[in-house]
Amino acid sequence: MGLLESPTVSRPAPRSEYDLPKEKDVNTKILNGILLYRYHLVGVENYVVRAMLKQFASVFDFMQVLFDEKNPELLRKLSDARLIPSVIMIKEAVDVAVPLNSSTIMEARRGGKSPLSPFGIKAIIDYLVSEIDSRVNNMVNVVAQIIQQAVYDIADAEPKIVAGIIRRVFPKAVADKLKGGIVISDEPPIDRILNIVIGGPKHAEAMQRRYGKVLKKIEAKLTVGLLQGQGIKPIARDIRGVLNKELASGAAMLARTEIQRAAAKAGKELYAHNTDIIKMEIWVATLDYKNPPCLQCARLDGQKFDVGEGPQPVDDTHPGCRCLRAPIVKSWRELGIDIDDAPAGARASVNGAIPGRITFRDWFEDQPDKIKKEILGRGRFDLYKTGKLKFEQFATNKRVLTIKQLKRRYGIK
């Protein structure tokens, strides 16, 4: 059953009879409501990321203890790994000459310490990697569960929230005169949404794949650091940097991306189940020069598509995409009410209210050159400023074009 059953209206009536809004059209009111909800969704993302980072913080605390020079087990491993002086002098020996160069040996001798043997280095690496793996692997599983739960909650809530926004837009007087009133179909198959999203049962796999790559990088950092005679603290800093950049930041981006993907998939299902009132979808990008959309998303902004057709946020754009496809409901006359629609309302931006149907491209054209350059980058801005290319030519609906691709595509020398 659709969002609205097929309405029948016996006679035309004035707008006042239906309590129709005068200041904003229906689609603008729906869009504003969805944008407000999506801003709230960013807060949900931040909450999820903070919960994840707490898990990483506990691992970093453990790393500090593990790599502490007073760690008795590490001290014993280091002591056992030192080459005896007689072996140091025979640097041509295979087990010394291959992993250790002469400068490393001389540095170690000047410092009063013997370098580490290859077998000793391996023992230290095995110990540290095993300890890191036991703690981080457990944390990875917890993080995957946090993401999975967030994705499930969003996939479940999105259609109900958006359907509620649409429901509230239609004045009660209108709903009462429509046959059957407003009938919501706001529970699309959540299992199908979760199976499509990388999340759901696939989050653990995604996190484990990422972690497997990180563990190999950690092992490489340990190997190079110990062979080069680096201290334990510099090596620990390097490893923490790998964990922070490759795992923590990667997990945060994964969470943000999959929350948005779940919202987009749920919205797509909702619109497809309610085509009796929703006739099209419109692409909506963020109008914010401080954190502007990519040029592909900016080009898509304002484009209209048949329900379920055309590119989809995240799937066809990029990780972390916060664009959305908002519904365009049928006009009053298409719903059987012989009344003109209200004029366009307003759409929020960083500079205040602007006309409801303005696109990012229109907004961009009104900005000063400084902001345009920040958005386009120097190379593209030069092509734009000299009139060689227009804003919409810097990308297609499928990708952003490089400077080289642009010049080849448009014959620019």
N, C-alpha and C positions, 0 to 999 in steps of 0.2 A: 504494500500500500504506500502511496506517495506522500510527500509532505503536505500536499493539498489534494483533496479529491476534486474531480472536475466540477467547477462551480457553475451554478446557473443563477443569473440575476434577471429578474422579471422586467425591470425598467431602469433607465438611467436615473441618477440621483445626484444632487449637489455634493461637493466634497464634505461639507459640514455633516451630512447625514452619516458619513462613514468615519468621521473623526480623522480624516487624512491629514498628515503633517504638511505644513506649508513651507517650513524653512529648509527641509532637506528631502531629497528623493529617497525612495526605499533602499536602493542599492548603496547609496552613500551611507545611510544609517547602518546597514548590514556591514559594510566595509569598516566603518569606524568601530563597531562593536567587535569585529574579528581582530582588528589591529590592536585594540585595547587588550584583548585576551592574549594575543601573541606577545605583546610586551610583557605580560605577566608570565608567559611561558619562558621568556629569557630569564626571569627570576627563578623559575623552577630549574632551569639549566644550571644556573649559578649555585643553587642549593645542592644539586646532585654533584657538581664538580667539587664543591667544598667537602662534601662527605667522602668523595674519593681521595682528595688530597690529604685528608686525615689519615687514611690508610698508608699513603706514601710517607707521611711524616713519621709514623711509627717505624717504618723500614729505615729511614734516614737516621733515626736515633740508634737503631740497632747497628747500622754501618759505622757510626762513630765509635761504638764499643768494640766492634769486630776489628777495626783497623787501628785501634789504640795501641801505642807502642808498649803499653803495660799489659796487654792481653797475654796471659801466660802461655796459652797454646800457640799463638802467633810467634812469640819469642822463642819457644822451643823449636818450632818449624824453621825459623830463620837461623837459629844456632846450628841445627842439624844440617842445614843446606850449605854452610860455609865450606869452601875448599880449604884443605890443609895447606900450609906454606909450601911443602915439597911439591905438591901438585901444581901450584901456581907457577912455579919456575918452569915447568914443562908445558908451556902454553901451546906447543905444537900438537899436544895430545888431542885426539879427535873430540873428546867430550869437553874440551876447553876452547880450542881454536874455532870451532864452528859457532857456538852461541855467544862467545865473548871475544871482543877485539882487544888488542893490546892496550889501547887507551883506557878502556874500562878497567882492565887489570891494574894499570898503573895508578889510576885514580883510587882504586880500592886500597892499594898498598900505601899510598900517601895518607889516606884517611885512617890507616891503622886497622882496617878491616879487610878480611878476605872476601873476594867475590863469591857469588853463589854458583853451585854446580847445576848443570842442566837437570839432573834428577831431583836436586833439592828444590829448584824452581817449580818443577812439575808438582812436587808434593805440596808446596805452598799454594799454588794455583788450585789444585784439587780441593784443598781444605777450604780456601776462601770461596770458591765457586759453589761448593756444596753448602756452605753456611748461608750464602746469599740466596741460593736457589730455594732452600727450605723455608726461608722467611718470605721472599718475594713471590714465590709461586702461590703461597697461601693468600697473600694480599691480592694477587691477580684474580684469583677465583672470587674473592669478596667484591672486588671492583666490578667484575663481570656481572655479578648478581645485582649490584646496585643499578647498573645500566639497564639490565633486563627488566627490573621492577619499574624503573622510570618509563621505559618504552611501553610496557604493558599499561601503566596508568594513563599515559597520554593517549594511546590508541583507543582506550576505553572511554576517556573523558572528552576527547576532541569532538566527535560527532554530536554528543549530547549538548555540549556548550554551544557549538555553532548552530545546531538546530534550535536551541533556546533563543539565540540572538535573532534568528529569522522569525521565530514565532512571535517574539515581542514587537517586531517591526510592524506587523500587521495589526491595525487597531481592532479592538474587540468588535466594534460595530461591523467591520468588514468580515471578520471571521464568522460572526453570527449569521450573516447573510449568504455565506458560501455554503453550498450543500455539504453537509458533514463537518463543517468547520475546518479548522487547521489540524491535519492529521500528520504527526511526526513519524518518520521512519529513521530513527537515529541510532540504531544498533546494528551496524554492518558487521559481517563475520570477523570478529577480532582475531581468530586463529589465522585467517588468511592474511590479515594485515601483518601480524607478527612473523609469519613465514616469509613474507616479501621483504620486510625490514631486516637488515643485517643483524638486528637485535634479537629479541626473543631467545630461542635456544642457540642461536649462532654467535651470541656475544662472547661466550666463554671461548669458543674456537678462535674468534678474531683476536681476543686478548692473548690467548696462548701462542698464536702465531707471532704476534708482535713481541711477546716476551721471549720466545725462542731466539729471535734475531738479536734482541738486547743482550741475552745471556752470552751469545757468541762474541758480541762486542766487548762485554765485560771481560771475558776470558782473554781476548786479544789485548786489551788495555793492561791487564795484569802481566801478561807475557812480555810485552814490549817494555813496560815499566821496570820489571825486575831484571830483565836482560840488560837494560841500559843503566842499571844501578840507581834508579830513582828511589827516593825515600817513600816510606809507606803512606805518609800523609798526602803528598802530591798524587800518588796513585789513587788514593781514596777519593780525592777531590775530582779526579777524572771520571771515576766510576759513578760517583754521585751525579756528575753532570750528564753522563749517559742515561742514567735512570730518570733524571728530571726531564731531559729533553726528549728522549726516545720513548719513554714509558709513561711518565706522569702527564706530559703535555699531549702525547699521542692519545692517551686514554681520555683526557678532557675533551679533545677534539672529537673523538669517537662518540662520547656521550652527547655532546652538543649536536653533532650531525644526526645521530640516530633518533634523538628526541624530535628534531625537526622533520626527519624522514617519516617517523610514525605519525606525526600530526598531518603531514601532507597526504600520506596514504589513507588515513582515516577520513580526511576531508574529501578525497577523491571518491571513496566508497559512498560517503553520504550523498554527494551530489549525483552520483550515478543512480542511487536508489530513489531520487526525488526529482526526476526530470519533468514531472507534471507541473512543477512550479519553477524549476531552475532550467533556463534555456541555454546559458553559456557560462564560461568562466573567464575571469580577467586576471592577468599576471600583475602582481603588486610587488614592487621593490621598495626598499627603504630609502626615503629622501633625506640622506644625511651625509654631508661631505666629510664629516669627521670619521665616519666608518662607512664609506659608500659601497654600493654593490659592485661586483665585478662588471666589466663592460658587457659581457654576455647578458647578465641579469638586467642591467640598465637598458639594454636594447629590447629585451622582452617586456619591460614594464609598460603596461597599458595595452598590450596585445590581447586580443580576445580569441578564445578557442571553444570549439564545441565541447560539451561535457565529456571529460575523460580523454580527450584527444590532445595531441601536441606535447611539447616538453613538460616535464614535471620537476618541481624544485628538488634539489639534492641529486636525484637519480640522473638528471640530464644537465646539471650545472656543476656543482663542486661541493666538497666537504664544508660543513659549517654554514651552508646557504640558509638565509632566513627569509627568502622570498616566499610568497604564498600565492595560491590561486583562489581568488574570492568568487563566490557565486554571483551571477546576474540573474535576478528573478524576472519572470515575465511581467509585462506591463499590466496595468489595471485592465485595459481592454482585452489583452490576451487571456486574462483571468475571468473575463466576462463582465467587467464593471465599466460602463461607458463614461469614463472620466479621464482627463489628461493627467499624465504623471506630473509630479512636482518638479520644479527646477533643480539643477544640480546644487549640492550642498558644498561642504568644504572637506579637505583632506589635510591632516596634520603634517607638519614638517618642522625641521629645526628652527625655521624662521617664522613660525606661526601658521595660521590657517591659510590654505591656498585652494583654488578651485578643485572640486572633487574629482574631476577627470583628467587633471594634469598628469603628464608622464614624467619620468626622470629626465628624459631628453629635454622636455620643455623647461623643467626646473633648471637643468644644467645650462641651458642657453642664457638664462637670466643671471648667472653667477659671474663674479669678477674673474679676470684671467688667473689670478693667484689660485683660486679654488679649482678652476678648470684644469690648471697644470697639475695640481695635486692629484686630481682624479685620473687624468689621462697619462701622466708621466711626461717627461721632457720630449721624448721622440714623437709620441703621438700628438702632443700639444703643438709641436712645430708644424706637423702635417695639417692639423686642424686650423691653426692660426693663419697659415699661408693660403688656406682655402683649397688645398689639394684633396682633403677628405672631409666628409661630414661626420658628425658624432656617431650616427647609426652604422657607419661603414667599418668601425673598428672591431666589430664582432659579428658573428652570425648567430642564429638561434641555438647553435650547437657548441660554439667555442669562441674564445677570444683569439684574434689573429695577432701574430708577432709582427714587428716592423718589417722583417724580411718578407713575410707572407703578404702583408699589405702592399708593399711596393710591387711585388710580382703580380698580385691579383689585379691591381689598378694601374699597372704600367708606369709606376713612378720611378724616376731615376735619382 
